[in-house]
Amino acid sequence: MIYRLILALRNARYKGGRHSAMAPVPTVCIGNITVGGTGKTPHAEMLLRELLDSERWGSSEVALLSRGYKRRSKGFQQVPFNGTAAQYGDEPLQIKRKFPQVMVAVCKDRVQACSKLAADGANIILLDDAWQYRKLRPHLSIVLTSYSNPVTTDRLLPWGRLRDLPRRLYDSDIVIVTKCPYALEPREKQEMASILGYESYDPSTCVAVRRGRSQLLLFTGIEYARPLPVFEQEADSRYTYSHKMVLFSGIADDTPLRNYLSDTYTIVDHLHFPDHHAYGSADIRRLLQVMKHNPTAAFATTEKDAQRLRCLEKLPKELRARMFYFPITAVFHSENERRLLNDKLTAI
């Protein structure tokens, strides 16, 4: 009750744009209401691809701004291609390596950072995980909620995984239901819209209505690419042909990856670390112990974990040789939904 009251008072303070400012260039905010598990990073990458491929923004200077969770550096920093996860955070580094043409920066003060990025030539800024940063009002806001755990069926911390009031879902311009298991039928989308508290939903226009306010309600799934080595120069590709796999990760929810691997491999062990986990000596010893019990198994992890693992200089060669990650991509099952998102990005 105390946490809910604090959130309600905070929401009232910023309601209607009071006590908040807009950046000097267009901004797109992507965020969530839960503490991870919605696939925010692959959706940020999806938005970057859409911006870079669009007629409006394709020839512009596109930037991404993140807080850089658990980074060692301070203040405003532009992320270099050869940076480390320890210095800049795993997600910003992953995005910089995938999109070297994009200006990627980290800063706790998003208002100040947007001004600096605009001064450096940015024409549009993607605000990563900034839905709770109320001092900056975005030009377009996108909130994610997962198909398996919609925010309306969850509870506030510490009894649930919500870090914000569930009703803030309706304050955004676009809501995306992520990690959908397959291409949903119109009836299934309408059922999910009802679960999310909408009074009506039109699958043809993707417009959901609640208390007279309209929002775009879109649905995405995830796709995995072939495994790639965490340590390219030291990897032994023969391990990818093993029928045994050890899965380890430090993300909020690795269930989709576990389900995907289960179709091809026998998961002989599963180590789950906290989100954004900084691997250390104790973790290396634990992984070595698992390796001794499973000498022919490959080790699978996520792309974000790969950024952090590359910082471990003391990681033994026998572990480096068998570590692989599976890149993930967020995709629309409907070309119409992708077009509607592009229309919103173009109209900023």
Phi, psi and omega in degrees: 000322179294315180297317179297320180295317179299316179296320180295318178294319178296318180296320179295323180299318185262358184297138179078012177086004178291145177063022178224158182231164176250149181289159180289348176232161180302142179230146176237119180262130172239128183201189179213176180253343178266169178271068177088176176090006181257357181081039184296316183297311176298332177283326173298319177295321178298317179296322177298318179298318180295319179294315182292334180268353185277154177292325184289316190246355185300327180261009181264171176272110182262137180231154173234133181241128179230161174287328183079061187302131178065022177281158179272333182288162182238157175069198181282127179220134170272134186276121177277158182300325182261024179286183179238154178295327180297324183276326188235352184098148186290319183292312177301321180292318178302316182292320178298320181289331177278328183233073183297338180281350181268138173284116179247127182225157176234139178189140178287323180271097186288329179296311179296319183295321179296321178296320179292319179295321177296320178294331179276000174112001180293134178263335178209142185235127173269120181267109184273123178056052183242017183293331179270357179270092191278348181289341179245123181261116185283160176282331177216132182239138180230126179242137182256145171216139186278151181297320185279341182217069180297150187298332182286350177252004182255177181231161178293155172304146004266001183277339178228204183244011181276130176255359179217166179296132181300333181291346177291348173304324186277357178274347183277168177277325183225137171245131177243123174273117188257166175059036176293138188288340183195178177291112186284145173284156179308321180296321180291324177294321178295323177296318178294321177300321178294319178299324181281358174096010179276146180278331179208157178208129179254107183299335182285324179257348182063026180264125175251142184236133174219120179053042176083355180258133182259143175220156169279130176241111185244162183228134179228160173238183179235148177231141178255141176265176180297154182294142177238147182289140174292320179243094191301319184284343185245001186284148173247103186297344180297335180293335180291344178270359177291148177272357181249140182221135171258121180258128174219144183201158174233060176233169185295321184212110178256017181302314179301319179293319178298317179295321180295315181293327182297338179287337185242325187242160168266115181279105186276341177201151182222114179250120182245116180258166179298160179300137181061034184297133175268107183292141181223193185298320180297323179291322178298317179297322179294318179294321178296321179296318178295321180296322180296326179279344181224070189294341181256001185277146170274160179247121182251141177213186182262167181294325178292320177297325181301323179298321181282325182294329182294344178278350184275099182288334184268010179290121184300151182298324182294333174280319179301325185293335187244013181264126180225151175237158183245104179301144183239143180229134174272132184224148171276137175277351182232128178294330178298319180293322177296319179295319180297320176296316179298323178299320179293319179293324180290328186279355182298000000 
